[in-house]
């Protein structure tokens, strides 16, 4: 989902992660999907640069 910045600021709460995944290991699938989503976020890169 790609939103204009002003609309993205209106979002509240955790994101919904919907998709088709494996029938086994759903918890691990969800964790990987969330981690990949976070690593693509601008704030993730900024935090990593500050920590270095």
GIQUI-V225530 format. One record per residue. N is the residue number from 1. RES is the residue in one letter. SS is DSSP state (helix for helix, strand for strand, loop for the rest). PSI is psi in whole degrees, 0 to 359 (* if undefined). BURIAL is I if it has 9 or more other C-alpha atoms within 8 Angstrom, else O. Layout:
BEGIN
((N;RES;SS;PSI;BURIAL) (N;RES;SS;PSI;BURIAL))
END
This chain:
BEGIN
((1;X;loop;129;O) (2;X;loop;123;O) (3;X;loop;152;O) (4;X;loop;150;O) (5;X;helix;319;O) (6;X;helix;324;O) (7;X;helix;323;O) (8;X;helix;325;O) (9;X;loop;340;O) (10;X;loop;344;O) (11;X;loop;140;O) (12;X;loop;150;O) (13;X;loop;175;O) (14;X;loop;150;O) (15;X;loop;149;O) (16;X;loop;132;O) (17;X;loop;99;O) (18;X;loop;147;O) (19;X;loop;178;O) (20;X;loop;125;O) (21;X;loop;186;O) (22;X;loop;154;O) (23;X;loop;336;O) (24;X;loop;149;O) (25;X;loop;34;O) (26;X;helix;322;I) (27;X;helix;316;O) (28;X;helix;320;O) (29;X;helix;314;I) (30;X;helix;316;I) (31;X;helix;316;O) (32;X;helix;318;O) (33;X;helix;318;I) (34;X;helix;318;I) (35;X;helix;317;O) (36;X;helix;319;O) (37;X;helix;315;O) (38;X;helix;318;O) (39;X;helix;339;O) (40;X;loop;352;O) (41;X;loop;146;O) (42;X;helix;319;O) (43;X;helix;329;O) (44;X;helix;313;I) (45;X;helix;318;I) (46;X;helix;318;O) (47;X;helix;319;O) (48;X;helix;320;O) (49;X;helix;322;O) (50;X;helix;324;O) (51;X;helix;338;O) (52;X;loop;*;O))
END
